[in-house]
Amino acid sequence: MSGSVTQTAGAIPKAPMAQGPIPKPEMRGMCIKFVRRWSFPAIAITAASYVAGYFLMYEKHRKQYDTYIKNLDPDKMFEEIKEYGGFKSVKASWQE
């Protein structure tokens, strides 16, 4: 039975190559240690994702919206929709 933990009745368990008893795992304060260890990287990744999304997506879309609104001609749009027959209250030239 080589390579496994050996144990006799009433004895402290020992690993095959260990020089003494197996140490107990540290359970007290594990959650707060984990939070302290990973809170800064989590906040840094979140902030970097926000900044990347802002500059790569939001700014590009905002510029496209501004260009569209600047070049928008509502009177021309109205005439196009009217010619398609999209309004019930206004007749198109081909409906009269």
MODELLER restraints for C-alpha pairs under 7 A, 6 or more apart:
rsr = mdl.restraints
at = mdl.atoms
rsr.add(forms.Gaussian(group=physical.xy_distance, feature=features.Distance(at['CA:3:A'], at['CA:16:A']), mean=6.09, stdev=0.5))
rsr.add(forms.Gaussian(group=physical.xy_distance, feature=features.Distance(at['CA:4:A'], at['CA:15:A']), mean=6.92, stdev=0.5))
rsr.add(forms.Gaussian(group=physical.xy_distance, feature=features.Distance(at['CA:4:A'], at['CA:16:A']), mean=6.45, stdev=0.5))
rsr.add(forms.Gaussian(group=physical.xy_distance, feature=features.Distance(at['CA:5:A'], at['CA:13:A']), mean=6.81, stdev=0.5))
rsr.add(forms.Gaussian(group=physical.xy_distance, feature=features.Distance(at['CA:5:A'], at['CA:14:A']), mean=6.02, stdev=0.5))
rsr.add(forms.Gaussian(group=physical.xy_distance, feature=features.Distance(at['CA:5:A'], at['CA:15:A']), mean=4.89, stdev=0.5))
rsr.add(forms.Gaussian(group=physical.xy_distance, feature=features.Distance(at['CA:5:A'], at['CA:16:A']), mean=6.11, stdev=0.5))
rsr.add(forms.Gaussian(group=physical.xy_distance, feature=features.Distance(at['CA:6:A'], at['CA:13:A']), mean=6.35, stdev=0.5))
rsr.add(forms.Gaussian(group=physical.xy_distance, feature=features.Distance(at['CA:6:A'], at['CA:14:A']), mean=6.15, stdev=0.5))
rsr.add(forms.Gaussian(group=physical.xy_distance, feature=features.Distance(at['CA:6:A'], at['CA:15:A']), mean=6.76, stdev=0.5))
rsr.add(forms.Gaussian(group=physical.xy_distance, feature=features.Distance(at['CA:7:A'], at['CA:13:A']), mean=5.15, stdev=0.5))
rsr.add(forms.Gaussian(group=physical.xy_distance, feature=features.Distance(at['CA:7:A'], at['CA:14:A']), mean=6.97, stdev=0.5))
rsr.add(forms.Gaussian(group=physical.xy_distance, feature=features.Distance(at['CA:12:A'], at['CA:21:A']), mean=6.35, stdev=0.5))
rsr.add(forms.Gaussian(group=physical.xy_distance, feature=features.Distance(at['CA:13:A'], at['CA:21:A']), mean=6.26, stdev=0.5))
rsr.add(forms.Gaussian(group=physical.xy_distance, feature=features.Distance(at['CA:13:A'], at['CA:22:A']), mean=6.69, stdev=0.5))
rsr.add(forms.Gaussian(group=physical.xy_distance, feature=features.Distance(at['CA:14:A'], at['CA:20:A']), mean=6.61, stdev=0.5))
rsr.add(forms.Gaussian(group=physical.xy_distance, feature=features.Distance(at['CA:14:A'], at['CA:21:A']), mean=5.12, stdev=0.5))
rsr.add(forms.Gaussian(group=physical.xy_distance, feature=features.Distance(at['CA:14:A'], at['CA:22:A']), mean=5.78, stdev=0.5))
rsr.add(forms.Gaussian(group=physical.xy_distance, feature=features.Distance(at['CA:15:A'], at['CA:22:A']), mean=6.78, stdev=0.5))
rsr.add(forms.Gaussian(group=physical.xy_distance, feature=features.Distance(at['CA:82:A'], at['CA:90:A']), mean=6.92, stdev=0.5))
rsr.add(forms.Gaussian(group=physical.xy_distance, feature=features.Distance(at['CA:82:A'], at['CA:92:A']), mean=5.48, stdev=0.5))
rsr.add(forms.Gaussian(group=physical.xy_distance, feature=features.Distance(at['CA:83:A'], at['CA:92:A']), mean=4.94, stdev=0.5))
rsr.add(forms.Gaussian(group=physical.xy_distance, feature=features.Distance(at['CA:83:A'], at['CA:93:A']), mean=6.67, stdev=0.5))
rsr.add(forms.Gaussian(group=physical.xy_distance, feature=features.Distance(at['CA:85:A'], at['CA:92:A']), mean=5.80, stdev=0.5))
